[in-house]
Amino acid sequence: MKIFTTGNPFAPGIPTQEALKRRAAEWEASEAIDMVLIGYSALWPQNMITASMIASVTERLGMIVAHRPGVMHPAHAARAFGSLDFLSGGNRLALNIVSGSSDKDIAREGDYTPKPERYARATDYVEFMKRAWSDEAPFDWDTPYAKAEGVRVLMKPMDGHVPIYMGGESDEAVDFGAKHADTYMLWGEPLAGTQERIERVKRIAKEKYGRELEFSLSLRLFLGDTDEAAWAEARRVEQVVIDAQGSSRFLRSAATDTSVGRERQLATTQADTHDDGMFWTGLVKLLGGFANSAALVGTPDRVFEALRRYRDLGISAFLLTTGEDGFWDPSIEEFAARVKREL
């Protein structure tokens, strides 16, 4: 069992090198964390540069670097990520290929490609990078999405490949993941919905591409010595989010976002809780289906057994966070280490 997490690598306000070093040291020292997801937004610090800095001050910490096909030519991306993997020591880098971003955010970087076409572009992009990482001889590339001549990457990933992570619910996303993902990342859903999604992706991957892949599940945890204490913390966080409505304190999905994944997330909010009252959708509803807002609430033993049931469905990695921001916090270190050790 692998444990992923995510978090703001900088202190609030203006990013500083000192803040990044402190956060990287915290992640590096954790006995539970295997990899940290470094997210992507056109408003955030450039995450490839952030990842390079994290790699330079850590020795074992893995990094899942979110990346949008289209922000750079795939020849440049293949060279950049090959260099980052090699210079960080190898086996520490993965790419989270992000194609379903909001139209508003991709427009900030001059990309106006319709969402369905982005997955076709992503397929071309990943296939270009894989060839660049594997071929020794220069090659040419000429497709509707990229053109290049004499492509050759000298500094390749240590193992000849950077693992591909992705998520998505649309038909285009599922097909892309079935064809190219090493790990398919799922938002938190009740057990029945999670099983349905795993079976769908596994079927297409096997029948259409003869592949097998792994699955991760993203969840916020609210733990307490008693169920009542755990729920008190969950409701406290809920009130913080409610009180911040109308401000920019928390990122929310825009009402104009009609993605299949968001609509599926919001469908779970028709009930406040699922699966014996442990799976909570309150933050999903408040944040409009944004990011990692589905939660498990309860005592450590009860939440552990809930995670065991997800493990039995085929989940081999959990992306665990907590609190109002949905980031890593040392308060869940002991529990996450137990999950890693016993599941």
C-alpha positions as CSV (number, residue, x, y, z in Angstrom):
1,M,0.0,0.0,0.0
2,K,1.3,3.4,-1.0
3,I,0.4,6.7,0.7
4,F,0.2,9.9,-1.4
5,T,-0.7,13.3,-0.2
6,T,-0.7,16.9,-1.3
7,G,-0.5,20.4,0.2
8,N,0.5,23.9,-0.3
9,P,4.3,23.7,-0.4
10,F,4.5,27.4,0.5
11,A,3.5,29.5,3.5
12,P,0.4,31.6,2.9
13,G,1.1,34.8,1.0
14,I,4.2,35.4,-1.1
15,P,6.1,32.1,-1.7
16,T,9.5,31.9,-0.2
17,Q,12.4,29.4,-0.5
18,E,12.5,29.0,3.3
19,A,8.8,28.0,3.4
20,L,9.3,25.4,0.6
21,K,12.3,23.9,2.4
22,R,10.4,23.6,5.7
23,R,7.5,21.8,4.0
24,A,9.7,19.5,2.0
25,A,11.6,18.6,5.1
26,E,8.3,17.7,6.8
27,W,7.3,15.5,3.9
28,E,10.7,13.9,3.7
29,A,10.7,13.0,7.4
30,S,7.3,11.3,7.3
31,E,7.4,7.5,7.6
32,A,4.1,7.3,5.9
33,I,4.3,9.5,2.8
34,D,5.6,7.9,-0.4
35,M,4.8,10.7,-2.9
36,V,3.5,14.2,-2.8
37,L,1.2,15.5,-5.6
38,I,2.3,18.9,-6.8
39,G,-0.8,20.4,-8.4
40,Y,-1.2,22.6,-11.5
41,S,-2.9,25.9,-12.0
42,A,-2.1,28.9,-14.2
43,L,-2.3,31.0,-11.0
44,W,0.2,29.0,-8.9
45,P,4.0,29.0,-8.9
46,Q,5.3,26.9,-11.8
47,N,5.2,23.4,-10.4
48,M,8.0,21.9,-12.5
49,I,10.3,24.5,-10.9
50,T,8.8,23.8,-7.5
51,A,9.4,20.1,-8.0
52,S,13.0,20.7,-8.9
53,M,13.5,22.7,-5.7
54,I,11.9,19.9,-3.6
55,A,14.1,17.3,-5.3
56,S,17.2,19.3,-4.5
57,V,16.5,19.4,-0.7
58,T,15.2,15.8,-0.3
59,E,16.6,12.4,-1.0
60,R,13.8,9.8,-1.0
61,L,10.5,11.8,-1.4
62,G,8.5,10.9,-4.5
63,M,6.8,13.7,-6.5
64,I,3.7,13.4,-8.7
65,V,4.0,16.5,-10.9
66,A,0.7,17.6,-12.5
67,H,1.2,18.6,-16.1
68,R,-1.0,20.0,-18.8
69,P,-0.3,18.9,-22.4
70,G,-0.3,22.0,-24.4
71,V,1.6,24.3,-22.1
72,M,4.8,23.3,-23.9
73,H,5.9,21.2,-26.9
74,P,6.1,17.5,-26.0
75,A,9.8,17.5,-27.1
76,H,10.5,20.1,-24.4
77,A,8.4,18.2,-21.9
78,A,10.2,14.9,-22.6
79,R,13.6,16.5,-22.1
80,A,12.5,18.4,-19.0
81,F,11.0,15.5,-17.2
82,G,13.7,13.1,-18.3
83,S,16.3,15.4,-16.8
84,L,14.3,15.9,-13.6
85,D,13.9,12.1,-13.1
86,F,17.6,11.5,-13.8
87,L,19.0,14.4,-11.7
88,S,16.7,13.5,-8.8
89,G,18.2,10.0,-8.6
90,G,15.5,8.1,-10.5
91,N,12.3,6.4,-9.4
92,R,11.1,9.6,-7.6
93,L,9.1,11.2,-10.4
94,A,5.6,10.6,-11.8
95,L,3.5,12.7,-14.1
96,N,-0.2,13.5,-13.4
97,I,-1.5,14.3,-16.9
98,V,-4.3,16.8,-16.5
99,S,-6.6,17.3,-19.5
100,G,-9.9,18.2,-18.0
101,S,-9.0,21.5,-16.4
102,S,-11.4,24.4,-16.4
103,D,-11.7,26.4,-19.7
104,K,-11.1,29.6,-17.6
105,D,-7.8,28.4,-16.2
106,I,-6.3,27.0,-19.5
107,A,-7.2,30.2,-21.2
108,R,-4.8,32.0,-18.8
109,E,-2.0,30.3,-20.7
110,G,-3.4,30.8,-24.1
111,D,-5.0,27.4,-24.6
112,Y,-8.5,27.3,-26.1
113,T,-8.7,23.6,-27.1
114,P,-12.2,22.1,-26.5
115,K,-12.2,19.5,-23.7
116,P,-12.9,16.4,-25.7
117,E,-10.0,17.2,-28.1
118,R,-7.6,17.7,-25.2
119,Y,-7.6,13.9,-24.5
120,A,-6.7,13.2,-28.1
121,R,-3.9,15.7,-27.7
122,A,-2.8,14.1,-24.4
123,T,-2.6,10.7,-26.1
124,D,-0.4,12.1,-28.8
125,Y,1.7,14.0,-26.2
126,V,2.3,11.0,-24.0
127,E,3.1,8.8,-27.0
128,F,5.6,11.4,-28.2
129,M,7.3,11.5,-24.7
130,K,7.4,7.7,-24.4
131,R,9.2,7.5,-27.8
132,A,11.6,10.2,-26.9
133,W,12.5,8.4,-23.6
134,S,12.9,5.0,-25.4
135,D,14.5,5.7,-28.8
136,E,18.2,6.1,-29.1
137,A,18.1,7.3,-32.7
138,P,16.7,10.7,-33.7
139,F,13.1,10.6,-35.0
140,D,10.6,12.9,-36.7
141,W,7.0,13.5,-35.5
142,D,4.2,14.9,-37.6
143,T,0.6,14.8,-36.2
144,P,-2.2,17.3,-35.9
145,Y,-1.0,18.1,-32.4
146,A,2.8,18.3,-32.7
147,K,5.5,18.5,-35.3
148,A,9.2,18.1,-34.8
149,E,12.4,16.9,-36.6
150,G,15.4,15.0,-35.3
151,V,14.1,14.6,-31.8
152,R,16.6,13.0,-29.4
153,V,16.6,13.1,-25.6
154,L,20.1,12.4,-24.2
155,M,19.3,12.5,-20.5
156,K,16.5,10.0,-20.1
157,P,14.5,8.8,-17.1
158,M,16.5,6.3,-15.1
159,D,14.2,3.4,-15.9
160,G,13.4,4.7,-19.4
161,H,9.9,5.8,-18.4
162,V,8.2,8.3,-16.1
163,P,5.0,6.7,-14.6
164,I,1.8,8.3,-15.8
165,Y,-1.0,9.1,-13.4
166,M,-4.4,10.6,-14.4
167,G,-8.0,10.7,-13.5
168,G,-11.3,11.5,-15.2
169,E,-14.8,10.2,-15.7
170,S,-15.6,11.1,-19.3
171,D,-15.4,8.4,-22.0
172,E,-12.4,10.2,-23.5
173,A,-10.7,10.3,-20.1
174,V,-11.4,6.6,-19.4
175,D,-10.0,5.6,-22.8
176,F,-6.9,7.7,-22.3
177,G,-6.3,6.2,-18.9
178,A,-7.0,2.6,-20.0
179,K,-4.4,3.1,-22.8
180,H,-1.6,5.0,-21.0
181,A,-2.1,5.4,-17.2
182,D,0.1,3.4,-14.8
183,T,-2.1,4.6,-11.9
184,Y,-5.7,5.8,-12.4
185,M,-6.5,8.3,-9.7
186,L,-10.1,8.3,-8.4
187,W,-11.9,11.0,-6.4
188,G,-13.4,9.6,-3.2
189,E,-16.8,8.0,-3.7
190,P,-18.9,5.5,-1.7
191,L,-17.9,1.9,-2.1
192,A,-20.4,1.0,-4.8
193,G,-19.4,3.8,-7.0
194,T,-15.8,3.2,-6.6
195,Q,-16.2,-0.5,-7.5
196,E,-18.2,0.5,-10.6
197,R,-15.4,2.9,-11.8
198,I,-12.6,0.4,-11.2
199,E,-14.4,-2.3,-13.1
200,R,-15.2,0.0,-16.0
201,V,-11.6,1.1,-16.4
202,K,-10.1,-2.4,-15.9
203,R,-12.5,-3.8,-18.5
204,I,-11.6,-1.3,-21.2
205,A,-7.8,-1.5,-20.4
206,K,-7.8,-5.3,-20.7
207,E,-10.2,-5.7,-23.6
208,K,-9.1,-2.8,-25.8
209,Y,-5.4,-2.5,-24.9
210,G,-4.4,-5.7,-23.1
211,R,-3.2,-3.7,-20.1
212,E,-3.5,-3.8,-16.4
213,L,-3.1,-0.7,-14.2
214,E,-3.3,0.4,-10.6
215,F,-5.8,2.6,-8.8
216,S,-5.5,5.3,-6.2
217,L,-8.3,6.9,-4.1
218,S,-8.3,10.5,-2.7
219,L,-10.0,11.1,0.6
220,R,-10.0,13.6,3.5
221,L,-9.9,12.1,6.9
222,F,-11.5,13.4,10.1
223,L,-10.4,11.3,13.0
224,G,-11.2,11.4,16.6
225,D,-11.0,9.3,19.8
226,T,-14.8,8.9,19.4
227,D,-17.1,9.2,16.5
228,E,-18.6,12.3,18.2
229,A,-15.1,13.9,18.4
230,A,-14.4,13.1,14.7
231,W,-17.7,14.6,13.7
232,A,-17.1,17.7,15.8
233,E,-13.9,18.3,13.8
234,A,-15.7,17.7,10.5
235,R,-18.5,20.1,11.4
236,R,-15.9,22.7,12.5
237,V,-14.3,22.6,9.1
238,E,-17.7,22.7,7.4
239,Q,-18.5,25.9,9.3
240,V,-15.1,27.4,8.3
241,V,-15.9,26.8,4.7
242,I,-19.5,28.2,5.1
243,D,-18.2,31.4,6.8
244,A,-15.7,31.9,3.9
245,Q,-18.4,31.9,1.2
246,G,-18.2,34.9,-1.0
247,S,-14.4,35.2,-0.5
248,S,-11.5,33.6,-2.3
249,R,-10.4,31.7,0.8
250,F,-11.3,28.3,-0.8
251,L,-11.1,27.2,-4.4
252,R,-14.5,26.0,-5.7
253,S,-15.6,24.5,-9.0
254,A,-17.3,27.0,-11.1
255,A,-21.0,26.6,-11.8
256,T,-20.2,26.6,-15.5
257,D,-18.0,23.5,-15.1
258,T,-20.2,20.7,-16.6
259,S,-17.5,18.0,-16.5
260,V,-18.7,14.4,-16.1
261,G,-16.5,13.9,-13.1
262,R,-17.9,17.0,-11.3
263,E,-21.5,16.0,-12.0
264,R,-20.8,12.5,-10.6
265,Q,-19.2,14.0,-7.5
266,L,-22.2,16.3,-6.9
267,A,-24.6,13.3,-7.4
268,T,-23.2,11.8,-4.2
269,T,-24.3,14.9,-2.2
270,Q,-28.0,13.9,-2.5
271,A,-27.3,12.1,0.8
272,D,-25.1,13.7,3.4
273,T,-23.5,10.4,4.4
274,H,-23.1,6.9,2.8
275,D,-21.6,3.5,3.8
276,D,-22.8,3.3,7.4
277,G,-22.5,7.0,7.9
278,M,-18.7,7.2,7.5
279,F,-18.5,8.6,4.0
280,W,-19.4,12.3,4.2
281,T,-20.3,14.6,1.2
282,G,-20.7,17.9,3.0
283,L,-17.6,19.5,1.7
284,V,-18.2,18.1,-1.8
285,K,-21.5,20.1,-1.8
286,L,-20.0,23.3,-0.4
287,L,-17.0,23.3,-2.8
288,G,-19.0,22.4,-5.8
289,G,-17.3,19.1,-6.4
290,F,-13.8,20.7,-6.3
291,A,-10.7,18.5,-5.8
292,N,-10.3,16.2,-2.8
293,S,-13.4,17.1,-0.7
294,A,-15.0,13.7,-0.1
295,A,-14.3,12.5,3.5
296,L,-14.3,9.6,5.9
297,V,-15.3,10.6,9.4
298,G,-14.9,8.4,12.6
299,T,-12.5,6.8,15.0
300,P,-9.1,5.5,13.6
301,D,-10.3,1.9,13.8
302,R,-13.5,2.5,11.9
303,V,-11.8,4.6,9.2
304,F,-9.1,2.0,8.9
305,E,-11.8,-0.7,8.2
306,A,-13.4,1.5,5.6
307,L,-10.0,1.9,3.9
308,R,-9.6,-1.9,4.1
309,R,-12.9,-2.3,2.1
310,Y,-11.6,0.1,-0.6
311,R,-8.3,-2.0,-0.6
312,D,-10.4,-5.1,-1.2
313,L,-11.9,-3.4,-4.3
314,G,-8.5,-3.0,-5.8
315,I,-7.2,0.4,-4.5
316,S,-3.4,0.1,-4.1
317,A,-2.7,3.7,-3.0
318,F,-4.5,6.3,-0.9
319,L,-4.1,10.1,-1.3
320,L,-4.8,11.2,2.2
321,T,-5.3,14.8,3.5
322,T,-7.3,16.5,6.3
323,G,-8.5,19.8,7.5
324,E,-10.3,22.7,5.8
325,D,-7.7,23.0,3.1
326,G,-7.5,19.4,2.3
327,F,-3.7,19.2,2.8
328,W,-1.3,16.9,4.6
329,D,-1.1,17.5,8.4
330,P,1.2,15.6,10.9
331,S,-1.9,14.8,12.9
332,I,-2.7,12.0,10.5
333,E,0.9,10.7,10.3
334,E,0.5,7.8,12.8
335,F,-2.7,6.7,11.2
336,A,-1.3,6.9,7.7
337,A,1.7,4.9,8.7
338,R,-0.6,2.2,10.0
339,V,-2.5,2.1,6.8
340,K,0.7,1.8,4.8
341,R,2.0,-0.9,7.2
342,E,-1.1,-3.1,7.6
343,L,-2.9,-2.8,4.3
